[in-house]
Amino acid sequence: MCQEMREWSESFPDSLPLVFKEFFDLELLYSYVYCLAPSCRVQAVTTYGKTLIFEYSIAYMQKIFPISRDPINTAFYTYHDALRVFFVGSQFLAVLSENQDHLLNGVVPYAPVLAGAPPPPPLPSNAGVDNIDRSINCVTHIKETLKTFGHRWDDSKALLSSFEAPAEQLLASLRQRKHHIEEISRNGHSPPNAMPQPTFDSMPADKWSNVGSAFTNTGVLQGGHQRY
C-alpha cells in the first residue's frame, strides 16, 4: 500500500499548482502514518515501521503547522484536519514513548527486502538528525496546531485537552534528556560523538494500541479511511 501511494505521489505533473501539491503531500504523509499504525488486524509494528511513523509524523507536522497559521490556506482544510493532527500526534506520542532510546539516538533499523515484495518505504532525507529537538518541536507544533484549529472549530478544543496531558509528560522527559546531554557536553566528560544517551522509562507495548483510541474507535477517518 505504501508503495502504491508513493507511486501515486510521483505521478503528480509538474504543472500542478503548489496549493494542490501541498494538499496531496499532506494526504500522502497522513496515509503513511495511518497504514503503518497498529490496528486490530495488524497489532505488532516492526521496528522499522515505528521509525517510519516517527519520521512521517514529524514530516506531516512540519507541513500542516505553517498551513494552520496561514489565513490564506482555508479553502481545503476542515475539522477533519484537526482529527488528522490528533491521530498523527497520538501515534507520535505512542511510538516515541515506547522507543525513546532507539528513536532519539537516530538508529536506523535494518529493513529486509523480501523476494517479490515492494521495497520498504524510504525515510525522509533528514531522518536521524537532531531527533531530540525535532521531537520537542513536533509535539509543540501538534499542540499549537490543535489550539489554532480550536479557534475555528470548538470540537478541536476537546482534542487539544486530550492530547496535552500525555504530551507534557513526554516533553518533560525530552527536555530532561536534552539537559543531561548538554551537561555532559559542557563538562567535557566525553566527545560529542561518543556521548552516552540516558535511558528513560518507556510505554509498555500493550499500551500503544490504546493511544488515541477515543479517535480511532470511531471507525471513520478523514478521507473515508476505515478500520476493518
Secondary structure, DSSP 8 states (H G I E B T S, - for coil): -HHHHHHHHHT--TTS-HHHHHHHHHHHHHHHHHHHS--SS-----HHHHHHHHHHHHHHHHHHHHHHH-TTTTTT--HHHHHHHHHHHHHHHHHHHH-HHHHHTT--------TTS-------TTTTSSHHHHHHHHHHHHHHHHHHHHHH-THHHHHHHHHHHHHHHHHHHHHHHHHHHHHHHHHTSS-GGG----------HHHHTTTTHHHHTTSB-GGG-B--
